[in-house]
Amino acid sequence: MNRGAGPETPIQYVKGVGPRLGAIFNSRDLHTVKDLLYFFPRAYEDRTRLCRVLDLQEGQKATVSVSVQGVRRIPTRKFGKSILEVRCGDESGSMALKWFHVPRGMDSRFAPGVQIVVTGTVKKYMGRPEIVHPEISWGIGADIESLSDPEGPNSAGPSFGRVIPVYTEIEKVPTRVLRKILWQAIQKFLGTLTEDLPERFRKAHHLPALGESIRAIHFPDESQASKLAELVKFNTPAHLRLIYEEFFKFEYLVLRQRLQMEKEHAPAFGRSGGSQAATQLETLLPFRLTQDQKRAVREILDDLVGSEETVPLNSGGAHVLTHTHPMNRLIQGDVGSGKTAVSFLAAGVVLAEGGQVALMAPTEILAEQHYKNAVHMFHGKLNSALLTGKTPHSERTQILERLSTGEPILLIGTHALLEEPVLFKNLCFVMIDEQQRFGVEQRRTLRHKGTRQNTETGKLVYPHTLILSATPIPRTLALTAYGDLSVTTIRELPPGRTPVVTRVIQDRAQKADSYEQIRHEIRRGHQAYFIYPLVNDSEAEGFTQLKSVVAEAERLGREVFPEFKVGILHGQLKPEEKASVMEKFKKNELHVLVSTTVVEVGVDVPNATVMAVEHAERFGLSQLHQLRGRVGRGGAQSYCYLFSAPWVGETSNARLDVLARSNDGFEIAEADLEIRGPGEFLGTKQAGGLAFKLGNLVRDREWLLKARDDAMQLLREDPELRNPEHLPLRNFYQREGSLQFDRLKTS
């Protein structure tokens, strides 16, 4: 084990840690000195200003200077356990401090008349302010001495009269102890950190050195502390230096991966009649393409069309190879913009020239919808098959046989496409719908099924990849999570689409009126969705006010829509049960469908004109916009009712108001990114890849753009990072295992 004095030194060898605390740090994914130094504060507290006891407010984080008035022990029901209560105050009033289950030896520290400085969150009990488990300074300007860690003064500095960094809590590691350990790590190891960032970029933006920045973030000096607003906003030079470095390293990685992909080979299509195939298929569509759809088709065909190159053969001689680089394109568009039709036309080009195509969707409902569209849109002329978990064994065997013979086929399916027995002989084109529902490995597995070696040239050939997203991607994400993709945007909606009227409902009278309006729609022959966050009440886990699909379906059928037929749909139903419910709803045999968000994408019932969402404040804006997109698909005016409690707060109300005033998915996506972060677009696991320690895609957008420009410049100048100034950055990527160098030569 490395016990040296470098940044990779195990954390237990930092003074004050040891094996016991080391194990606790390890459980929080803090293993080395570098991990510790990069464990940055999540906020800062201003302890330079004292409050009077009289002015303390419920929920306020405050610092007060008080004198001890008395101490008592309050018994609890647990044997041998008690609450320590310290009564104290200043000239304006009195308050209480409380600790649960602390040793009795602590009582003697609070002799009457002792002056202490207290910091914590204020609560009110019987009208009197109190702070539970406060942080204490003994005497004005004294060092912290936490009751939970009475080993001595904090060498990292006092807790009063300065700005204090606030860290994400680590169980059994008091704040005082953490700061003391950080101080020791900085004193001994800060100078061992390597500057990976090229100096010319750092100086061009007037950013401080790495060590200076890390020290200032953990222990702001007086000059920084005076600029509390900048600290709180992570807008100090020290913060901006680390933010820029995070973005720079990420952008260089993404851009270089994209450059590497552009050096790879893929089969070419469209040079021998493929584009005519797209034109012929287009004539079969029951509608005319919009200008945006036509442009999207052209952009895809441009990616697919190859070039001719004379290459040497392994056996000697030469061969004229028609190839292109693997397409790696994202089609993004609002709900109902026609991405599916565009993707099918592209698939038709590949099929016409003998290639196989796979379309992977996240749910069986969506996969089935795609399959039906492929059949109906093109009157059976697009050779297609459906493979899901419920595909009968005999049918599955036939599909696998067709794949093995190399038959040009569009195979539409779910995760079932990833199973080992599903082998393609000539997979040339991979399409992934709602890719945020899939993990990185799942997407890589599907692409790998089409990777093969050209027997004549010995070169690897990769399939083309097209990603479809019904959630418009904000520009900051297009530069980061999707930075290795070419982006096609479809903004234009097909003619005849009427904007959905959206209403936010927050009181009983409004809700009763809404129910009546929904009944009116159903009497006119239309249908309605009701969406709930839970399947059963048992899922509430303490949130007893939350309504569930099962309970509400029974209530709606009994009290609200007794004259109509109500159905239930959720993810816990068996596949055949879900299919049966959806079929009945599509045939208008069910008037109201009570569901979870399983209908968020892929469900297409033009006769449905009402989308009602309970507990709308619990959903993301983009998710609500997707749900709203399930209606308004026919010619009739459609409505979306967002039911929300009146006490949800200003932030939630502001979010819902965005939906009420806008049907523009791009505007909504930008608002959602600002409010909820990238997880709403990428899925939780993928968003982890964008879990910058300090950088924020919305707040720091300006620095993201600067970092991208600089990364592009570096990639043009020194793609292999051979310049001595760039070697530390090259070493960084090699240590991380995220980039392989010397692979950018045309192969």
Buried (B, 14 or more C-beta within 10 A) or exposed (E): EEEEEBBEBBBBBBEBBEEEBBEBBBEBEBBBBBBBBBBBBEEBBBBBEBBBBEEBEEEBBBBBBBEBBEBEEEEEEEEEEBBBBBBBBBEEBBBBBBBEEBEEEBBEBBEEEBBBBBBBEBBEEEEBBBBBBBBBBBEEEBBBBBBBBEEEBBEBBBBBBBBBBEBEEBEEBBBBBBBBBBBBBBEBBBEBBBEBBBEEBBEEBEBBBBBBBBBBBBBBEEEBBEBBEBBBBBBBBBBBBBBBBBBBBBBBBBBBBBBBBEEBBBBBBBBEEBBEBBEBBBEEBEEEBBEBBBBBBEBBBEBBBBEEEEBEEEEEEEEEBBBBBBBBBBBBBBBBBBBBBBBBBBBBBBBBBBBBBBBBBBBBBBBBBBBBBBBEBBEEBBBBBBBBEBBEEEEBEEBBEBBEEBBBBBBBBBBBBBBEEBEBEBBBBBBBBBBBBBEEEBBEBBBBBBBBEBEEBEBEBBBBBBBBBBBBBBBBBBBBBBBBBBBBBBBBBBEEBEEBEBBBBBEEEBBEEBBEEBBEBBEEEBBBBBBBBBBEBEEBEEEEEBBBBBBBBEBBBEEBBEEBBBBBBBEEBEBEEBBBBBEBBBEBEBBBBBBBBBBBBBBBBBBBBBBBBBBBBBBBBBBBBBBBBBBBBBEBBBBBBBBBEEEBEEEBBEBBBBBBEBBBBBBBBBBBBBBBBBBBBBBEEBBEEBEBEBBBBBBBBEBBBBBBEBBEEBBEEBBEBEEEEBEBBBEBBEEEEEBEEEEBEEE
